[in-house]
Amino acid sequence: MNEKIMIVDDDENICELLRLYLTKEGFSTVIFNDGQAAVDAVESEKPSLMLLDIMLPKLDGWQVCRKIRQNSDVPIIMISAKGETFDKILGLELGADDYVVKPFEAKEVVARIKAVLRRSSAPVAETPKEVNYDNLSINITNYEMKVRGVHVDVPPKELELLFHLASNPKRVFTRDQLLDEVWGFDYYGDSRTVDVHIKRLREKLEGVSDKWELKTVWSVGYKFETY
């Protein structure tokens, strides 16, 4: 195993604990204690994955994630004492691949790292890259949504959620299924994450067409209904 894990945390005890567990599992590690140093080193270190704390000196984890996502798709697992649903949603919307709340079990972090690395290296199945409906076009290749032919800015996870539902019209998805299939991991938290994203999408798509809708299936989940 040649994967290098970049640990970004200002708590030296946590860094050492993670380093020990990761080394035991065959990973190499590199440690940075402030956000700016991590951003500056990403290109030269070329990590396979980054463990990123939120409360950091110089640049916090949110800023680090945003800057790295401007030109890198390195997998990021955020690690933070901030366990509120809002914080998790923000981390995922900024481009994080997973979110772990402190205090954590080091073995769980290692398992999540392996899961994220498996997903990031897995061959991508051939699936439609664009779906079109009345007054709506969603292109997952360039992350673009058009409403009545006009480009509409949509956060990545909102667009991925809409694309997933629209690619499977009339199929009902539970919240847990959507968290697993869109966010790409077993979500340890509040399934209201999906509700928040659906609400935002509905606000953007209100009145666009009477030939389809994001429909709530009570006590189950959601589906993209067509008429």
C-alpha positions as protocol buffer text, in pm:
chain_id: "A"
residue {
  index: 1
  type: MET
  ca { x: 0 y: 0 z: 0 }
}
residue {
  index: 2
  type: ASN
  ca { x: 154 y: 330 z: -110 }
}
residue {
  index: 3
  type: GLU
  ca { x: -121 y: 574 z: -19 }
}
residue {
  index: 4
  type: LYS
  ca { x: -9 y: 887 z: 161 }
}
residue {
  index: 5
  type: ILE
  ca { x: -246 y: 1045 z: 412 }
}
residue {
  index: 6
  type: MET
  ca { x: -210 y: 1415 z: 493 }
}
residue {
  index: 7
  type: ILE
  ca { x: -316 y: 1485 z: 853 }
}
residue {
  index: 8
  type: VAL
  ca { x: -408 y: 1850 z: 914 }
}
residue {
  index: 9
  type: ASP
  ca { x: -477 y: 1920 z: 1281 }
}
residue {
  index: 10
  type: ASP
  ca { x: -327 y: 2152 z: 1543 }
}
residue {
  index: 11
  type: ASP
  ca { x: -366 y: 1893 z: 1818 }
}
residue {
  index: 12
  type: GLU
  ca { x: -36 y: 1706 z: 1826 }
}
residue {
  index: 13
  type: ASN
  ca { x: -182 y: 1419 z: 2030 }
}
residue {
  index: 14
  type: ILE
  ca { x: -452 y: 1354 z: 1771 }
}
residue {
  index: 15
  type: CYS
  ca { x: -197 y: 1373 z: 1491 }
}
residue {
  index: 16
  type: GLU
  ca { x: 27 y: 1120 z: 1663 }
}
residue {
  index: 17
  type: LEU
  ca { x: -265 y: 884 z: 1736 }
}
residue {
  index: 18
  type: LEU
  ca { x: -376 y: 891 z: 1373 }
}
residue {
  index: 19
  type: ARG
  ca { x: -19 y: 854 z: 1249 }
}
residue {
  index: 20
  type: LEU
  ca { x: 32 y: 541 z: 1460 }
}
residue {
  index: 21
  type: TYR
  ca { x: -290 y: 374 z: 1342 }
}
residue {
  index: 22
  type: LEU
  ca { x: -234 y: 466 z: 978 }
}
residue {
  index: 23
  type: THR
  ca { x: 128 y: 349 z: 981 }
}
residue {
  index: 24
  type: LYS
  ca { x: 14 y: 19 z: 1128 }
}
residue {
  index: 25
  type: GLU
  ca { x: -232 y: -16 z: 837 }
}
residue {
  index: 26
  type: GLY
  ca { x: 44 y: 43 z: 582 }
}
residue {
  index: 27
  type: PHE
  ca { x: -19 y: 409 z: 499 }
}
residue {
  index: 28
  type: SER
  ca { x: 249 y: 675 z: 492 }
}
residue {
  index: 29
  type: THR
  ca { x: 162 y: 1004 z: 660 }
}
residue {
  index: 30
  type: VAL
  ca { x: 255 y: 1370 z: 652 }
}
residue {
  index: 31
  type: ILE
  ca { x: 138 y: 1611 z: 922 }
}
residue {
  index: 32
  type: PHE
  ca { x: 60 y: 1983 z: 913 }
}
residue {
  index: 33
  type: ASN
  ca { x: -59 y: 2189 z: 1208 }
}
residue {
  index: 34
  type: ASP
  ca { x: -204 y: 2492 z: 1029 }
}
residue {
  index: 35
  type: GLY
  ca { x: -432 y: 2539 z: 731 }
}
residue {
  index: 36
  type: GLN
  ca { x: -210 y: 2757 z: 517 }
}
residue {
  index: 37
  type: ALA
  ca { x: 82 y: 2513 z: 536 }
}
residue {
  index: 38
  type: ALA
  ca { x: -147 y: 2233 z: 422 }
}
residue {
  index: 39
  type: VAL
  ca { x: -276 y: 2431 z: 125 }
}
residue {
  index: 40
  type: ASP
  ca { x: 79 y: 2525 z: 24 }
}
residue {
  index: 41
  type: ALA
  ca { x: 195 y: 2163 z: 43 }
}
residue {
  index: 42
  type: VAL
  ca { x: -86 y: 1980 z: -137 }
}
residue {
  index: 43
  type: GLU
  ca { x: 68 y: 2008 z: -482 }
}
residue {
  index: 44
  type: SER
  ca { x: 414 y: 1895 z: -375 }
}
residue {
  index: 45
  type: GLU
  ca { x: 304 y: 1623 z: -132 }
}
residue {
  index: 46
  type: LYS
  ca { x: 35 y: 1479 z: -362 }
}
residue {
  index: 47
  type: PRO
  ca { x: -154 y: 1299 z: -82 }
}
residue {
  index: 48
  type: SER
  ca { x: -395 y: 1018 z: -160 }
}
residue {
  index: 49
  type: LEU
  ca { x: -636 y: 1160 z: 99 }
}
residue {
  index: 50
  type: MET
  ca { x: -652 y: 1445 z: 351 }
}
residue {
  index: 51
  type: LEU
  ca { x: -781 y: 1432 z: 709 }
}
residue {
  index: 52
  type: LEU
  ca { x: -880 y: 1791 z: 778 }
}
residue {
  index: 53
  type: ASP
  ca { x: -967 y: 1951 z: 1111 }
}
residue {
  index: 54
  type: ILE
  ca { x: -1191 y: 2260 z: 1106 }
}
residue {
  index: 55
  type: MET
  ca { x: -1050 y: 2469 z: 1391 }
}
residue {
  index: 56
  type: LEU
  ca { x: -701 y: 2549 z: 1257 }
}
residue {
  index: 57
  type: PRO
  ca { x: -459 y: 2842 z: 1280 }
}
residue {
  index: 58
  type: LYS
  ca { x: -411 y: 3079 z: 983 }
}
residue {
  index: 59
  type: LEU
  ca { x: -679 y: 2915 z: 764 }
}
residue {
  index: 60
  type: ASP
  ca { x: -967 y: 2714 z: 908 }
}
residue {
  index: 61
  type: GLY
  ca { x: -1082 y: 2385 z: 761 }
}
residue {
  index: 62
  type: TRP
  ca { x: -1364 y: 2547 z: 563 }
}
residue {
  index: 63
  type: GLN
  ca { x: -1116 y: 2780 z: 392 }
}
residue {
  index: 64
  type: VAL
  ca { x: -868 y: 2500 z: 332 }
}
residue {
  index: 65
  type: CYS
  ca { x: -1134 y: 2279 z: 172 }
}
residue {
  index: 66
  type: ARG
  ca { x: -1258 y: 2563 z: -48 }
}
residue {
  index: 67
  type: LYS
  ca { x: -907 y: 2651 z: -168 }
}
residue {
  index: 68
  type: ILE
  ca { x: -806 y: 2292 z: -238 }
}
residue {
  index: 69
  type: ARG
  ca { x: -1124 y: 2224 z: -434 }
}
residue {
  index: 70
  type: GLN
  ca { x: -1036 y: 2507 z: -672 }
}
residue {
  index: 71
  type: ASN
  ca { x: -775 y: 2289 z: -839 }
}
residue {
  index: 72
  type: SER
  ca { x: -764 y: 1945 z: -674 }
}
residue {
  index: 73
  type: ASP
  ca { x: -999 y: 1651 z: -631 }
}
residue {
  index: 74
  type: VAL
  ca { x: -796 y: 1484 z: -355 }
}
residue {
  index: 75
  type: PRO
  ca { x: -1042 y: 1306 z: -121 }
}
residue {
  index: 76
  type: ILE
  ca { x: -1104 y: 1501 z: 201 }
}
residue {
  index: 77
  type: ILE
  ca { x: -1241 y: 1369 z: 529 }
}
residue {
  index: 78
  type: MET
  ca { x: -1322 y: 1651 z: 769 }
}
residue {
  index: 79
  type: ILE
  ca { x: -1265 y: 1583 z: 1139 }
}
residue {
  index: 80
  type: SER
  ca { x: -1418 y: 1823 z: 1389 }
}
residue {
  index: 81
  type: ALA
  ca { x: -1575 y: 1869 z: 1727 }
}
residue {
  index: 82
  type: LYS
  ca { x: -1848 y: 2058 z: 1541 }
}
residue {
  index: 83
  type: GLY
  ca { x: -2118 y: 1794 z: 1512 }
}
residue {
  index: 84
  type: GLU
  ca { x: -2420 y: 2002 z: 1417 }
}
residue {
  index: 85
  type: THR
  ca { x: -2607 y: 1911 z: 1098 }
}
residue {
  index: 86
  type: PHE
  ca { x: -2530 y: 2257 z: 955 }
}
residue {
  index: 87
  type: ASP
  ca { x: -2156 y: 2200 z: 993 }
}
residue {
  index: 88
  type: LYS
  ca { x: -2175 y: 1861 z: 824 }
}
residue {
  index: 89
  type: ILE
  ca { x: -2379 y: 1999 z: 536 }
}
residue {
  index: 90
  type: LEU
  ca { x: -2138 y: 2290 z: 491 }
}
residue {
  index: 91
  type: GLY
  ca { x: -1839 y: 2058 z: 484 }
}
residue {
  index: 92
  type: LEU
  ca { x: -2000 y: 1832 z: 225 }
}
residue {
  index: 93
  type: GLU
  ca { x: -2115 y: 2124 z: 10 }
}
residue {
  index: 94
  type: LEU
  ca { x: -1762 y: 2264 z: 10 }
}
residue {
  index: 95
  type: GLY
  ca { x: -1644 y: 1936 z: -139 }
}
residue {
  index: 96
  type: ALA
  ca { x: -1554 y: 1710 z: 153 }
}
residue {
  index: 97
  type: ASP
  ca { x: -1607 y: 1338 z: 93 }
}
residue {
  index: 98
  type: ASP
  ca { x: -1686 y: 1244 z: 453 }
}
residue {
  index: 99
  type: TYR
  ca { x: -1721 y: 1400 z: 797 }
}
residue {
  index: 100
  type: VAL
  ca { x: -1613 y: 1255 z: 1132 }
}
residue {
  index: 101
  type: VAL
  ca { x: -1708 y: 1407 z: 1467 }
}
residue {
  index: 102
  type: LYS
  ca { x: -1467 y: 1423 z: 1761 }
}
residue {
  index: 103
  type: PRO
  ca { x: -1421 y: 1232 z: 1981 }
}
residue {
  index: 104
  type: PHE
  ca { x: -1374 y: 946 z: 1739 }
}
residue {
  index: 105
  type: GLU
  ca { x: -1243 y: 591 z: 1733 }
}
residue {
  index: 106
  type: ALA
  ca { x: -920 y: 578 z: 1532 }
}
residue {
  index: 107
  type: LYS
  ca { x: -1026 y: 241 z: 1388 }
}
residue {
  index: 108
  type: GLU
  ca { x: -1342 y: 401 z: 1248 }
}
residue {
  index: 109
  type: VAL
  ca { x: -1138 y: 678 z: 1084 }
}
residue {
  index: 110
  type: VAL
  ca { x: -912 y: 420 z: 923 }
}
residue {
  index: 111
  type: ALA
  ca { x: -1217 y: 228 z: 796 }
}
residue {
  index: 112
  type: ARG
  ca { x: -1364 y: 546 z: 648 }
}
residue {
  index: 113
  type: ILE
  ca { x: -1032 y: 630 z: 482 }
}
residue {
  index: 114
  type: LYS
  ca { x: -1024 y: 289 z: 316 }
}
residue {
  index: 115
  type: ALA
  ca { x: -1386 y: 325 z: 203 }
}
residue {
  index: 116
  type: VAL
  ca { x: -1327 y: 670 z: 51 }
}
residue {
  index: 117
  type: LEU
  ca { x: -1010 y: 551 z: -125 }
}
residue {
  index: 118
  type: ARG
  ca { x: -1197 y: 252 z: -269 }
}
residue {
  index: 119
  type: ARG
  ca { x: -1466 y: 478 z: -408 }
}
residue {
  index: 120
  type: SER
  ca { x: -1222 y: 731 z: -549 }
}
residue {
  index: 121
  type: SER
  ca { x: -1024 y: 461 z: -732 }
}
residue {
  index: 122
  type: ALA
  ca { x: -1320 y: 254 z: -851 }
}
residue {
  index: 123
  type: PRO
  ca { x: -1391 y: 261 z: -1226 }
}
residue {
  index: 124
  type: VAL
  ca { x: -1681 y: 487 z: -1310 }
}
residue {
  index: 125
  type: ALA
  ca { x: -1977 y: 306 z: -1462 }
}
residue {
  index: 126
  type: GLU
  ca { x: -2116 y: 434 z: -1786 }
}
residue {
  index: 127
  type: THR
  ca { x: -2419 y: 640 z: -1694 }
}
residue {
  index: 128
  type: PRO
  ca { x: -2603 y: 923 z: -1865 }
}
residue {
  index: 129
  type: LYS
  ca { x: -2419 y: 1251 z: -1818 }
}
residue {
  index: 130
  type: GLU
  ca { x: -2718 y: 1471 z: -1897 }
}
residue {
  index: 131
  type: VAL
  ca { x: -3091 y: 1448 z: -1839 }
}
residue {
  index: 132
  type: ASN
  ca { x: -3352 y: 1672 z: -1997 }
}
residue {
  index: 133
  type: TYR
  ca { x: -3711 y: 1744 z: -1908 }
}
residue {
  index: 134
  type: ASP
  ca { x: -3957 y: 2019 z: -1986 }
}
residue {
  index: 135
  type: ASN
  ca { x: -3777 y: 2350 z: -1916 }
}
residue {
  index: 136
  type: LEU
  ca { x: -3501 y: 2166 z: -1730 }
}
residue {
  index: 137
  type: SER
  ca { x: -3156 y: 2038 z: -1828 }
}
residue {
  index: 138
  type: ILE
  ca { x: -2904 y: 1889 z: -1584 }
}
residue {
  index: 139
  type: ASN
  ca { x: -2549 y: 1813 z: -1701 }
}
residue {
  index: 140
  type: ILE
  ca { x: -2337 y: 1627 z: -1444 }
}
residue {
  index: 141
  type: THR
  ca { x: -2018 y: 1647 z: -1653 }
}
residue {
  index: 142
  type: ASN
  ca { x: -1983 y: 2023 z: -1630 }
}
residue {
  index: 143
  type: TYR
  ca { x: -2210 y: 2061 z: -1325 }
}
residue {
  index: 144
  type: GLU
  ca { x: -2455 y: 2285 z: -1504 }
}
residue {
  index: 145
  type: MET
  ca { x: -2829 y: 2323 z: -1463 }
}
residue {
  index: 146
  type: LYS
  ca { x: -3043 y: 2519 z: -1707 }
}
residue {
  index: 147
  type: VAL
  ca { x: -3397 y: 2630 z: -1638 }
}
residue {
  index: 148
  type: ARG
  ca { x: -3588 y: 2747 z: -1945 }
}
residue {
  index: 149
  type: GLY
  ca { x: -3251 y: 2753 z: -2123 }
}
residue {
  index: 150
  type: VAL
  ca { x: -3089 y: 2984 z: -1868 }
}
residue {
  index: 151
  type: HIS
  ca { x: -2797 y: 2872 z: -1652 }
}
residue {
  index: 152
  type: VAL
  ca { x: -2882 y: 2856 z: -1280 }
}
residue {
  index: 153
  type: ASP
  ca { x: -2610 y: 2838 z: -1015 }
}
residue {
  index: 154
  type: VAL
  ca { x: -2654 y: 2528 z: -798 }
}
residue {
  index: 155
  type: PRO
  ca { x: -2420 y: 2395 z: -526 }
}
residue {
  index: 156
  type: PRO
  ca { x: -2259 y: 2063 z: -628 }
}
residue {
  index: 157
  type: LYS
  ca { x: -2450 y: 1841 z: -386 }
}
residue {
  index: 158
  type: GLU
  ca { x: -2785 y: 1993 z: -479 }
}
residue {
  index: 159
  type: LEU
  ca { x: -2711 y: 1930 z: -846 }
}
residue {
  index: 160
  type: GLU
  ca { x: -2592 y: 1574 z: -778 }
}
residue {
  index: 161
  type: LEU
  ca { x: -2906 y: 1503 z: -576 }
}
residue {
  index: 162
  type: LEU
  ca { x: -3135 y: 1639 z: -848 }
}
residue {
  index: 163
  type: PHE
  ca { x: -2944 y: 1453 z: -1119 }
}
residue {
  index: 164
  type: HIS
  ca { x: -2969 y: 1128 z: -925 }
}
residue {
  index: 165
  type: LEU
  ca { x: -3344 y: 1161 z: -879 }
}
residue {
  index: 166
  type: ALA
  ca { x: -3407 y: 1282 z: -1235 }
}
residue {
  index: 167
  type: SER
  ca { x: -3199 y: 996 z: -1377 }
}
residue {
  index: 168
  type: ASN
  ca { x: -3440 y: 756 z: -1207 }
}
residue {
  index: 169
  type: PRO
  ca { x: -3785 y: 907 z: -1269 }
}
residue {
  index: 170
  type: LYS
  ca { x: -4074 y: 769 z: -1063 }
}
residue {
  index: 171
  type: ARG
  ca { x: -3837 y: 566 z: -843 }
}
residue {
  index: 172
  type: VAL
  ca { x: -3880 y: 633 z: -471 }
}
residue {
  index: 173
  type: PHE
  ca { x: -3562 y: 680 z: -266 }
}
residue {
  index: 174
  type: THR
  ca { x: -3546 y: 680 z: 111 }
}
residue {
  index: 175
  type: ARG
  ca { x: -3338 y: 952 z: 278 }
}
residue {
  index: 176
  type: ASP
  ca { x: -3079 y: 694 z: 381 }
}
residue {
  index: 177
  type: GLN
  ca { x: -3050 y: 568 z: 23 }
}
residue {
  index: 178
  type: LEU
  ca { x: -2994 y: 920 z: -104 }
}
residue {
  index: 179
  type: LEU
  ca { x: -2732 y: 990 z: 161 }
}
residue {
  index: 180
  type: ASP
  ca { x: -2548 y: 674 z: 67 }
}
residue {
  index: 181
  type: GLU
  ca { x: -2581 y: 702 z: -311 }
}
residue {
  index: 182
  type: VAL
  ca { x: -2537 y: 1079 z: -354 }
}
residue {
  index: 183
  type: TRP
  ca { x: -2308 y: 1167 z: -65 }
}
residue {
  index: 184
  type: GLY
  ca { x: -2127 y: 839 z: -110 }
}
residue {
  index: 185
  type: PHE
  ca { x: -2094 y: 719 z: 246 }
}
residue {
  index: 186
  type: ASP
  ca { x: -2299 y: 582 z: 534 }
}
residue {
  index: 187
  type: TYR
  ca { x: -2408 y: 906 z: 696 }
}
residue {
  index: 188
  type: TYR
  ca { x: -2372 y: 905 z: 1074 }
}
residue {
  index: 189
  type: GLY
  ca { x: -2603 y: 1191 z: 1153 }
}
residue {
  index: 190
  type: ASP
  ca { x: -2934 y: 1357 z: 1084 }
}
residue {
  index: 191
  type: SER
  ca { x: -3112 y: 1259 z: 762 }
}
residue {
  index: 192
  type: ARG
  ca { x: -3255 y: 1612 z: 749 }
}
residue {
  index: 193
  type: THR
  ca { x: -2953 y: 1682 z: 531 }
}
residue {
  index: 194
  type: VAL
  ca { x: -3161 y: 1552 z: 238 }
}
residue {
  index: 195
  type: ASP
  ca { x: -3466 y: 1756 z: 340 }
}
residue {
  index: 196
  type: VAL
  ca { x: -3260 y: 2076 z: 342 }
}
residue {
  index: 197
  type: HIS
  ca { x: -3125 y: 2012 z: -7 }
}
residue {
  index: 198
  type: ILE
  ca { x: -3468 y: 1921 z: -145 }
}
residue {
  index: 199
  type: LYS
  ca { x: -3614 y: 2241 z: 2 }
}
residue {
  index: 200
  type: ARG
  ca { x: -3346 y: 2452 z: -167 }
}
residue {
  index: 201
  type: LEU
  ca { x: -3400 y: 2276 z: -500 }
}
residue {
  index: 202
  type: ARG
  ca { x: -3775 y: 2330 z: -482 }
}
residue {
  index: 203
  type: GLU
  ca { x: -3719 y: 2700 z: -425 }
}
residue {
  index: 204
  type: LYS
  ca { x: -3509 y: 2716 z: -742 }
}
residue {
  index: 205
  type: LEU
  ca { x: -3752 y: 2506 z: -948 }
}
residue {
  index: 206
  type: GLU
  ca { x: -4085 y: 2646 z: -829 }
}
residue {
  index: 207
  type: GLY
  ca { x: -4329 y: 2694 z: -1118 }
}
residue {
  index: 208
  type: VAL
  ca { x: -4084 y: 2578 z: -1385 }
}
residue {
  index: 209
  type: SER
  ca { x: -4305 y: 2299 z: -1524 }
}
residue {
  index: 210
  type: ASP
  ca { x: -4625 y: 2108 z: -1458 }
}
residue {
  index: 211
  type: LYS
  ca { x: -4484 y: 1797 z: -1630 }
}
residue {
  index: 212
  type: TRP
  ca { x: -4253 y: 1696 z: -1344 }
}
residue {
  index: 213
  type: GLU
  ca { x: -4189 y: 1769 z: -977 }
}
residue {
  index: 214
  type: LEU
  ca { x: -3976 y: 1673 z: -679 }
}
residue {
  index: 215
  type: LYS
  ca { x: -4236 y: 1480 z: -488 }
}
residue {
  index: 216
  type: THR
  ca { x: -4239 y: 1381 z: -122 }
}
residue {
  index: 217
  type: VAL
  ca { x: -4350 y: 1025 z: -54 }
}
residue {
  index: 218
  type: TRP
  ca { x: -4466 y: 1055 z: 303 }
}
residue {
  index: 219
  type: SER
  ca { x: -4293 y: 834 z: 559 }
}
residue {
  index: 220
  type: VAL
  ca { x: -4060 y: 706 z: 287 }
}
residue {
  index: 221
  type: GLY
  ca { x: -3857 y: 969 z: 102 }
}
residue {
  index: 222
  type: TYR
  ca { x: -3857 y: 1144 z: -235 }
}
residue {
  index: 223
  type: LYS
  ca { x: -3890 y: 1082 z: -607 }
}
residue {
  index: 224
  type: PHE
  ca { x: -3873 y: 1273 z: -935 }
}
residue {
  index: 225
  type: GLU
  ca { x: -4232 y: 1242 z: -1059 }
}
residue {
  index: 226
  type: THR
  ca { x: -4317 y: 1289 z: -1425 }
}
residue {
  index: 227
  type: TYR
  ca { x: -4663 y: 1342 z: -1577 }
}
